[in-house]
């Protein structure tokens, strides 16, 4: 999980984005990052996005 700690919330190189998701999915997301012992929701989301970009397990190309 060391990569998940790259760049904290006060890092001037970070950009804030807004994402709309269903409440039920947010509840699942929050349960997951807590269960996996991430320090914050933002750290977990950064880790998940980084993993999806570096190691895509799917393709939307038909």
BELJO-V335537 format. One record per pair of residues at least 24 apart in sequence whose ideal C-beta (glycine too) atoms are under 10 Angstrom apart, sorted by the first residue. I is the first residue (numbers start at 1). J is the second residue. Records with the same first field share a line. If there is no record, write none. Layout:
I: J ; J
//
This chain:
1: 36 ; 37 ; 38 ; 39 ; 43 ; 44 ; 47
3: 43 ; 46 ; 47 ; 50 ; 51 ; 54
4: 33 ; 36 ; 37 ; 38 ; 39 ; 40 ; 42 ; 43 ; 44 ; 45 ; 46 ; 47 ; 48 ; 50 ; 51
5: 38 ; 39 ; 43 ; 46 ; 47
6: 43 ; 46 ; 47 ; 50
7: 42 ; 43 ; 46
8: 39 ; 40 ; 42 ; 43
9: 39 ; 40 ; 42 ; 43 ; 46
14: 42 ; 46
16: 42
17: 45 ; 49
19: 45
//
